[in-house]
Structures are given as structure tokens and as C-alpha cells.
Amino acid sequence: MAHAALDTYPEAPIAEAMCEMVMQFAGAGLSTVKALISDGCTEWVVGALKQYGTDPEQSDLVLVGLGALALLCEDTNVKSMVDSGVLGLLDAVTAAHTDSEAIQAEASKIRQVIEGK
């Protein structure tokens, strides 16, 4: 179930797959989010943000990715988020998208969760 969107859109642009994945679990509840985490979706979302996060032309994808990451952060071991370099990734993403208030706000919320504030 967790990778259904990726299986559904194996040849589609990454933004479509990520949007579909987020729509599938955005309102799903914690048990589904836990299933996604255990199925490696955190790594997939982080990987997508690492690949596309600093491209100014990918702001829609970045915002969706940050939304997915925020949902996953709610029930993820914070140490694993720090170990996977998410804080550095957030710095790079926000530096590349200084003109997007939405990206700045979403990244700030994620940083606060990870830093425990």
C-alpha cells in the first residue's frame, strides 16, 4: 500500500508520484503513516528532495515533498531524521527558494519538529 503511488506511476514524473502518495496518506491517520515509514517512504521523500529540492523550477514538487516530510516527521524517530541529513537538506532547500513563503514556512515547521521546539 505504501508504495502504491510509485507502482502506479513508475514512468511518471516524480512530482505526480509524490503528489499521489501524499494524497493517499494525508488524511489517513497515524497507523497508515507508520506503515509508510516502515516501508521506506521517509527515505524516498528525502531522496526526492535531495535530488530536486534546490531546483528553483521545482517549487511545486518541493512544497509537496516538504508536506510529505512534515507528515512523516510527526511519527518518525527524530534521531533518524537528523542522521539522514534532513536539517542540512532544509537549509539547502530554503536557500534555493528564498522567494517562496510557503516553502520557507513548511521548512521552518519541519525544523521545529526535528529540533524539538
C-alpha positions as CSV (number, residue, x, y, z in Angstrom):
1,M,0.0,0.0,0.0
2,A,2.7,2.4,0.9
3,H,4.4,2.4,-2.5
4,A,1.1,2.2,-4.4
5,A,1.6,5.6,-6.0
6,L,5.1,4.8,-7.1
7,D,3.9,1.5,-8.5
8,T,1.0,3.2,-10.2
9,Y,3.2,5.8,-11.8
10,P,6.6,4.1,-12.4
11,E,7.2,6.2,-15.6
12,A,5.5,9.4,-14.5
13,P,7.3,12.5,-13.4
14,I,8.4,12.3,-9.8
15,A,6.0,15.2,-8.9
16,E,3.0,13.2,-10.0
17,A,4.1,10.1,-8.0
18,M,4.8,12.2,-4.9
19,C,1.5,14.1,-5.2
20,E,-0.4,10.9,-5.5
21,M,1.4,9.4,-2.5
22,V,0.7,12.5,-0.3
23,M,-3.0,12.4,-1.3
24,Q,-3.2,8.8,-0.3
25,F,-2.0,9.3,3.2
26,A,-2.5,13.0,4.0
27,G,-5.8,12.3,5.9
28,A,-5.2,8.7,6.6
29,G,-4.3,8.6,10.2
30,L,-1.2,7.6,12.2
31,S,-1.3,3.8,11.5
32,T,-1.0,4.5,7.8
33,V,1.8,7.0,8.4
34,K,3.6,4.3,10.5
35,A,3.2,1.8,7.6
36,L,4.7,4.3,5.2
37,I,7.6,5.0,7.5
38,S,8.3,1.3,7.9
39,D,8.0,0.8,4.1
40,G,10.8,3.3,3.4
41,C,8.8,6.3,2.3
42,T,10.8,8.6,4.5
43,E,13.9,7.7,2.6
44,W,12.1,8.1,-0.7
45,V,10.8,11.6,0.1
46,V,14.2,12.7,1.5
47,G,15.9,11.3,-1.6
48,A,13.5,13.2,-3.9
49,L,14.1,16.4,-2.0
50,K,17.8,15.9,-2.2
51,Q,17.6,15.4,-6.0
52,Y,15.1,18.2,-6.8
53,G,15.0,20.4,-3.7
54,T,17.4,23.0,-4.8
55,D,16.0,23.4,-8.3
56,P,14.1,26.8,-8.4
57,E,11.9,25.5,-11.2
58,Q,10.6,22.6,-9.0
59,S,9.0,24.7,-6.3
60,D,5.7,22.8,-6.6
61,L,7.4,19.5,-6.2
62,V,9.4,20.8,-3.3
63,L,6.3,22.1,-1.5
64,V,4.6,18.7,-1.9
65,G,7.8,16.9,-0.7
66,L,8.0,19.1,2.3
67,G,4.4,18.4,3.1
68,A,5.0,14.7,2.9
69,L,8.1,15.1,5.1
70,A,6.1,17.1,7.6
71,L,3.6,14.2,7.9
72,L,6.3,11.6,8.2
73,C,8.1,13.7,10.8
74,E,5.1,13.5,13.1
75,D,5.8,9.9,13.8
76,T,9.4,9.3,12.9
77,N,12.4,8.9,15.1
78,V,13.9,12.4,15.2
79,K,17.4,11.0,15.5
80,S,17.0,9.2,12.2
81,M,15.9,12.4,10.6
82,V,19.0,14.2,11.9
83,D,21.2,11.3,10.9
84,S,19.8,11.3,7.4
85,G,20.8,14.9,7.0
86,V,17.3,16.5,6.9
87,L,18.4,19.7,8.7
88,G,21.2,20.3,6.1
89,L,18.7,19.5,3.3
90,L,16.2,22.0,4.8
91,D,19.0,24.7,4.7
92,A,19.7,23.9,1.1
93,V,16.1,23.9,0.1
94,T,15.3,27.2,1.8
95,A,18.4,28.9,0.3
96,A,17.3,27.8,-3.2
97,H,13.7,29.0,-2.7
98,T,14.0,32.3,-0.9
99,D,11.1,33.8,-2.9
100,S,8.6,31.2,-1.7
101,E,7.0,32.0,1.6
102,A,5.1,28.6,1.5
103,I,8.4,26.6,1.2
104,Q,10.1,28.7,3.9
105,A,7.1,28.2,6.3
106,E,6.9,24.5,5.7
107,A,10.6,24.0,6.1
108,S,10.5,26.0,9.3
109,K,7.8,23.8,10.8
110,I,9.7,20.7,9.9
111,R,12.9,22.1,11.5
112,Q,11.0,22.9,14.7
113,V,9.6,19.4,14.9
114,I,13.1,17.8,14.4
115,E,14.7,20.2,16.8
116,G,12.0,19.6,19.4
117,K,10.8,23.2,19.7
